[in-house]
Amino acid sequence: MENLTKRLTAKNIAVMGLLLAGQIILTNLLSYQVLTLRISFTFIATYLLAAWFGPLLGGIGSVLSDLLGTVLFSKGGTFFWGFSLSAFLGAFFYGLVFYKKPFTLPRIIIAVLINVVVIDLLLNTFWLVLMYQSPWTIIYARAIKDLILIPIQIILLYIVGNNKQIQRLGKRL
């Protein structure tokens, strides 16, 4: 616990706030959604949050982002705790894979596959079925979307993670 409180400096809280704002904007304003399919680049902000601040703070930050995004941008929908759990787990797994560890292509692939297949395809589909009584057949359309997004996410995380300015910023936190 002491380690967590040491990392919560004013500078780190400000950076976390910017990353949470980034998650909210990427999820609610800069995404494309049709029915149960959403395409967004939120994973970039989530990766940075978890890689820089670790699994626990990354997960908590993602839950806060989900809650604030729901409050600020709810389009007639209701809050559902399952998606907050998914947000926590997604950032938590990014943190487990990247926090204070070497940034490598195999780690990127592992993190993307866990987040896309386990969290998005399986868990979020379960939440949609549970919440809207949707048929499980929605998993097919979601699987096609995820198959397209896997290589895109791998490439973008590779580019972002290898960016020298982003690496320098991460080392200063």
For each residue, the residues with C-beta under 8 A, 3 or more apart:
1: 4 5
2: 5 6
3: 6 7
4: 1 7 8 56 57
5: 1 2 8
6: 2 3 9
7: 3 4 12 53 54 57
8: 4 5 12 13
9: 6 12 13
10: 13 14
11: 14 15 173
12: 7 8 9 15 16 53 173
13: 8 9 10 16 17
14: 10 11 17 18
15: 11 12 18 19 52 169 173
16: 12 13 19 20 49 53 57 61
17: 13 14 20 21
18: 14 15 21 22
19: 15 16 22 23 45 48 49 52 61
20: 16 17 23 24 45 49 61 64 65 68
21: 17 18 24 25
22: 18 19 25 26 44 45 48
23: 19 20 26 27 42 45 46 49 61 62 65 69
24: 20 21 27 28 29 65 68 69 72 73
25: 21 22 28 29 30
26: 22 23 29 30 31 40 41 42 44 45
27: 23 24 31 38 40 42 65 69
28: 24 25 31 69 72 73
29: 24 25 26 73
30: 25 26 40 41
31: 26 27 28 38 39 40 41 42
32: 38 39 40
33: 37 38 39
34: 37
35:
36: 125 128 132 134 138 141 142
37: 33 34 141 142 145
38: 27 31 32 33
39: 31 32 33 145 149
40: 26 27 30 31 32 43
41: 26 30 31 44 45 156
42: 23 26 27 31 45 46
43: 40 46 47 90 112 115 153 156 157
44: 22 26 41 47 48 156 157 160
45: 19 20 22 23 26 41 42 48 49
46: 23 42 43 49 50 58 62 87 90 91 94
47: 43 44 50 51 94 98 111 157 160 161
48: 19 22 44 45 51 52 160 166 170
49: 16 19 20 23 45 46 52 53 57 58 61 62 91 94
50: 46 47 53 54 55 58 59 62 91 92 93 94 95 98 99
51: 47 48 58 94 95 98 99 103 161 170
52: 15 19 48 49 99 170 173
53: 7 12 16 49 50 57 58 61 95 99 173
54: 7 50 57 58 95 99 100
55: 50 58 59 91 92 93 94 95 96 99
56: 4 59 60 92 95
57: 4 7 16 49 53 54 60 61 95
58: 46 49 50 51 53 54 55 61 62 91 92 94 95 99
59: 50 55 56 62 63 87 88 89 91 92 95
60: 56 57 63 64 88
61: 16 19 20 23 49 53 57 58 64 65 91
62: 23 46 49 50 58 59 65 66 87 88 90 91
63: 59 60 66 67 84 87 88
64: 20 60 61 67 68
65: 20 23 24 27 61 62 68 69 87
66: 62 63 69 70 83 84 87
67: 63 64 70 71 79 84
68: 20 24 64 65 71 72
69: 23 24 27 28 65 66 72 73
70: 66 67 73 74 77 79
71: 67 68 74
72: 24 28 68 69
73: 24 28 29 69 70
74: 70 71 77 78 79
75:
76:
77: 70 74
78: 74
79: 67 70 74 84
80: 83 84 127 131
81: 84 85
82: 85 86 123 124 126 127 130 131
83: 66 80 86 87 124 127
84: 63 66 67 79 80 81 87 88
85: 81 82 88 89 123
86: 82 83 89 90 119 120 123 124 127
87: 46 59 62 63 65 66 83 84 90 91
88: 59 60 62 63 84 85 91 92
89: 59 85 86 92 93 119 123
90: 43 46 62 86 87 93 94 115 119 120
91: 46 49 50 55 58 59 61 62 87 88 94 95
92: 50 55 56 58 59 88 89 95 96
93: 50 55 89 90 96 97 111 114 115 118 119
94: 46 47 49 50 51 55 58 90 91 97 98 111 115
95: 50 51 53 54 55 56 57 58 59 91 92 98 99
96: 55 92 93 99
97: 93 94 101 107 110 111 114
98: 47 50 51 94 95 101 103 107 111 161
99: 50 51 52 53 54 55 58 95 96
100: 54
101: 97 98 107
102: 107
103: 51 98 107 108 161 162 167
104: 107 108
105: 108 109 154 158
106: 109 110
107: 97 98 101 102 103 104 110 111
108: 103 104 105 111 112 154 157 158 161
109: 105 106 112 113 154
110: 97 106 107 113 114
111: 47 93 94 97 98 107 108 114 115 157
112: 43 108 109 115 116 150 153 154 157
113: 109 110 116 117 118 150
114: 93 97 110 111 117 118 119
115: 43 90 93 94 111 112 118 119 120 153
116: 112 113 119 120 121 146 149 150 153
117: 113 114 120 121 122 146
118: 93 113 114 115 121 122 123
119: 86 89 90 93 114 115 116 122 123 124
120: 86 90 115 116 117 123 124 125 142 146
121: 116 117 118 124 125 139 142 143 146
122: 117 118 119 125 126
123: 82 85 86 89 118 119 120 126 127
124: 82 83 86 119 120 121 127 128 142
125: 36 120 121 122 128 129 136 138 139 142
126: 82 122 123 129 130
127: 80 82 83 86 123 124 130 131
128: 36 124 125 131 132 134 138
129: 125 126 132 133 134 135 136 138
130: 82 126 127 133
131: 80 82 127 128
132: 36 128 129
133: 129 130
134: 36 128 129 138
135: 129 138
136: 125 129 139
137: 140
138: 36 125 128 129 134 135 141 142
139: 121 125 136 142 143
140: 137 143 144
141: 36 37 138 144 145
142: 36 37 120 121 124 125 138 139 145 146
143: 121 139 140 146 147
144: 140 141 147 148
145: 37 39 141 142 148 149
146: 116 117 120 121 142 143 149 150
147: 143 144 150
148: 144 145 151 152
149: 39 116 145 146 152 153
150: 112 113 116 146 147 153 154
151: 148 154 155
152: 148 149 155 156
153: 43 112 115 116 149 150 156 157
154: 105 108 109 112 150 151 157 158
155: 151 152 158 159
156: 41 43 44 152 153 159 160
157: 43 44 47 108 111 112 153 154 160 161
158: 105 108 154 155 161 162
159: 155 156 162 163
160: 44 47 48 156 157 163 166
161: 47 51 98 103 108 157 158 166 167
162: 103 158 159 167
163: 159 160 166 167
164: 167 168
165: 168 169
166: 48 160 161 163 169 170
167: 103 161 162 163 164 170 171
168: 164 165 171 172
169: 15 165 166 172 173
170: 48 51 52 166 167 173
171: 167 168
172: 168 169
173: 11 12 15 52 53 169 170
